[in-house]
Amino acid sequence: MLRALRSPEYDEAAPDPGIACGVVMHHHSLLRAKRCMLAYLSYRLDRVRQLRWETGPVVPADLQPLLSGKEVEFFARYDGALNGYMGAIGDMDLTADPSPPKQLHVEVRVLEDCGEVVTEDGNMVNLEAHTTHYLRRADVEHLIRQGKLQQLDT
């Protein structure tokens, strides 16, 4: 009964089942490779987003060569979007500390020269290597995350 519904041209041009199976398998392998590639790219972009939250608005110099040009561009655009959002909600730094601080001030040891830093109250602090300072957490949080300062336990 099924043969009666088919046109005679179809029977003459019927594809070889082996070729049809090969085409379908090739197509499915391409789709799988595409899914794997998109999953990898999504993972990389998640890591770039996480890098922005952990290190601040600047990509650390040791990680710069590990990122492609498009990933650096994505980092910059994500940073711009995040800064725009933080500015829209009242200049609040959402990346300062993911957990609430126990103390407003922290004691830090400078691991590498950072130059002079202007604090929120307008004071200039010269952060030279191998010196210790007692500063507001908000002023030095990004330097702690970048590894330039070490927070000392008090």
URVEN-V212453 format. One record per pair of residues at least 6 apart in sequence whose ideal C-beta (glycine too) atoms are under 6 Angstrom apart, sorted by the first residue. I is the first residue (numbers start at 1). J is the second residue. Records with the same first field share a line. If there is no record, write none. Layout:
I=J + J
//
This chain:
48=71 + 74 + 75
52=78 + 79
53=95
54=145
55=145 + 146
56=142
57=79
59=75
86=92 + 94
96=138 + 141
97=141
101=137
105=134 + 136
106=137 + 151
107=134 + 152 + 154
108=133 + 140 + 149 + 151
109=132 + 150 + 152
110=127 + 129 + 131 + 149
111=148 + 150
112=129 + 148
113=128 + 129
114=127 + 148
116=124 + 126
117=125 + 127
118=124
119=139
140=149
143=149
144=151
//
